[in-house]
Structures are given as C-alpha cells and as structure tokens.
Amino acid sequence: MSEALSLPKVRGKLTQNAPLAPLVWFKAGGTADWLFEPADVDDLCAFVRQLDTSVPVMALGLGSNLIVRDGGVPGVVVRLGKPFAKIAVEQDHTLRCGAGAHGVLIASTARDNAIAGLEFLRGIPGTLGGFVRMNGGAYGRETADVLVDCDVVLRDGSLKTLPVAELGYTYRHSELPEGAVVVGARLKGEAGDPAQIGAEMERIAQAREDSQPVRTKTGGSTFKNPEGEKAWQLVDAAGCRGMMRGGAQVSEKHTNFLINTGTATSEDIEQLGEDVRAKVRDNSGIELEWEIQRVGRK
C-alpha cells in the first residue's frame, strides 16, 4: 500500500506492516499493510466509513482456519480484541456475544446459565466472528442451528443486524457481504442441566484431543467433507498420511489437518494442500474443496 495513504484517526491501535504470523495458528505468512484493533464498535464504524473505498478490509479472529500468504495482506486487517469478547445472558435461553468471544467461553457461559445446545462450540477453535462467517460446526451441529441474528459493520461503515435467514448459510459458507466485519451475534439454546452440559463439553474436548493434532501449529480442518464422504478418509486412501513439502506435513494423527513442523512457509502449506488435492483427484476422482481460508499475496 502506498506510504502516502491517509488513514482516518482512531481511538484503537493502528499498526503499519504488522506481522500476522504470530496471530495465526500456522505461525507462518506475511504482514498486514495495516492492522487495526478498534477500541469499540463506534471506533470501527467511523474508521471504515472514512476509509478510502478502494482499500480492502478483512477481519481476523483467532487465525485458526487461515493461511496468510507470504506476500502479506493488502489493505486493512481488523482484529477484534477484548472489547469485542463480552457475553451477556438474555431471556429465552439466548446469549448476546461479541464477535471476539472464543468458542470455549461461549459454551462455558451457556453451561453456567443452564443453556444447552451450544456445547459443540467447545470443539471449534476460533471466535464467534469466524463461526458466523464460515457457518462453523463440529460434532453434528453448526452455527446456522443456533444463530438468531448477527451485527455487522458493512464496508460503508454502517452497522446492520442481519437475521440468520439472510446469511445464505450452506456447509461452511455464508453470503455475508464482501468486506463486512461481524461484531456480535445472538445465539439461542434451550433449557438444560449444567452438569449434563458440562459432561458433553468434556466429551467433545476429549474427542478433539484424542483425534486431532491440537498441540501442533495447524489450521484446523483443511478440506470440506464432500457429500457422503469424509475428507480425511479420501486423503488417507490416496496415500497422503505424513506427506511433506518443505516444512509442511499432512498430520499422521488426522489426515485432514496440515501441520507446520517448524520451518514451513505459507507457500509450503498451501502447495502441500494442492498436492493432496491432486492425489485425491487421481485416486478417487473427487475434487476436494478447501475449508481453510487462504488470503493475501502469493
């Protein structure tokens, strides 16, 4: 981005050429032209409203389902911190959550308030903003099942509430407008017993620990499950378990996970994914679709 670009004044934090690798789970990738950490929703609205409309805006949550390419991300990356992680309990077994709230915190708050049906969020690494954008799901449920509506800051700086019916949800996909930043949402569960809810959360946490490489530099599920198939089985059947490119490896523990063994560039990781897609295509004729978002300049 041009050094001469004039950015609006903010109350939050604005950093030029901010390294993104420390902020994403793969611990790889380039910088953001600008990283904006808004003080609150008003700060974000005012900034986006005054920002040159040619400058792209991208939201970043926990960076769990993301490859940031080595050339960095153009425009402004918006990262929602603590001011956006608050959760309030409303009537009718509903939680109002900031988009920066972690799935574990949402599930735990629901448990503590005897709200069942949100336990699955314990098993998704990420924040609510990402769940809403991607229709995040795990263990038989997805965001579309529990979302009432979401608050988004549109690219023109306006704040709008979108009901779930307007999000065009399909598997791991929404039709949120380009450049929209999710800042909050309401999630609805049902009455439940905190002890049973807690037990289900523990079961999910253990299942994840047992089956996924959660203690590695990974990006979560790499490919979407094709209709009637499991992506990991297709990858395994194509002989890709443990396959490497540079410092990137297909997990031995769960073949739908890619790992940065320590030295991988984002190029290594993305190309390994393409290698896997090619081998699966040759072996089964099935075209795997990326679930992980890949952003930035190559």
PyMOL commands that set and color helices and strands:
alter all, ss='L'
color gray80, all
select helices_A, chain A and resi 21-23+41-50+82-84+103-112+119-123+128-134+143-145+164-166+194-211+231-237+266-284
alter helices_A, ss='H'
color red, helices_A
select strands_A, chain A and resi 13-19+31-37+57-60+66-68+73-79+87-90+94-98+115-116+137-138+141-142+147-153+159-163+181-188+190-191+217-218+244-245+248-250+258-260+293-295
alter strands_A, ss='S'
color yellow, strands_A
deselect
rebuild
show_as cartoon
